Amino acid sequence: MPVLPTPVFSPPFYQFNKHLQTILPSMLRKVSGVNYTRERISTPDRDFLDLDWLVIGSKQLLIVSHGLEGDAHRPYVKGMVKAAHNAGMDALAWNYRSCSGEPNQLLSSYHLGATQDLDLVIRYALKQKKYETVYLTGFSAGGNITLKYLGEAPEKVPAEVKRAAVFSVPCHLKSSALQISRPENRIYLRRFLNSLRLKLEQKIPIANGTLDLSDYHLVRDFQAFDDRFTAPLHGFANADDYYAQCSSLAYLPSIQIPTLLVNAQNDPFLSPQCFPVKEAEENPNLFLEMPKNGGHVGFALDFAKGIYYSEQRAMQFLTAEVPA
């Protein structure tokens, strides 16, 4: 322990495979009743982050970190924010650099190990609102950032951060990059690469001729993208160096607060290395749960009624007297 028993739940009958469980919640879900107040904060390197708040005056705060090329308005983020609101918490969904609808001011933007921005958001929230308890949750890329943050320097995590729950996390980045490049996953890969290209194009005016996208069509997988763009723009030697330094898997043994990791066995994005059984068995603070269904950031229970296992499970774990 704590590798938890496999939960038994069934997705809607028409979400009968991993791709439908992934795509339908992403494309078709609507979440009402989440009316954010946006705030922009400055970063130490003269950039900015946009924070989306839903505040009800609680002393508890849930901070939500979105996935790759997501933002605070993605349905899975708004669903978790609404669940926190219904549980009596304030919620803060932060947008990574370049993800809030406006390009950030630097040639660099965000990557899957950018924990300094999460730390900035947490400390800003604590300073401004005086929260007594902070919970963290993250999806996919945001889950990796959250896990790395908790494990890379646990002694520096603010004492108010009590628990975390993350979902669909590619905690071994290199093998996940290979996984998403498999032929059956090309629909996802192409969408990500197209979105990333649009953001790179926005950087050309500040790149001083250093950003050449004329042969971007030759970038056909994440390894190539990360070698050419992510690594050099963010100070890594190459893609392998980026994957090695930023994969949260290496940081799991050091996590010191109760943390739930839920990765579905049928997640099309995750490699076998993303199911850290050994790490969970050896760290009493890491609770690993591996449902058979859920897809990637799916977890729908009743699609029509907006009921999602991820939201139910997060609230249950974060607020339980004893985590499990």
Secondary structure, DSSP 8 states (H G I E B T S, - for coil): --B---------TT--SHHHHHHHHHHH----S---EEEEEE-TTS-EEEEEEE--S-SEEEEEE--TT--TTSHHHHHHHHHHHHTT-EEEEEE-TT-SSS--SSS----TT-HHHHHHHHHHHHHHH--SEEEEEEETHHHHHHHHHHHHSGGGS-TTEEEEEEES---SHHHHHHHHTSGGGHHHHHHHHHHHHHHHHHHGGGSTT----TTGGG--SHHHHIIIIIHHHTT-SSHHHHHHHH-GGGGGGG--S-EEEE--TT-TT--GGGS-HHHHHH-TTEEEE--S--TTTT-EEETTTTEEHHHHHHHHHHH-SS--
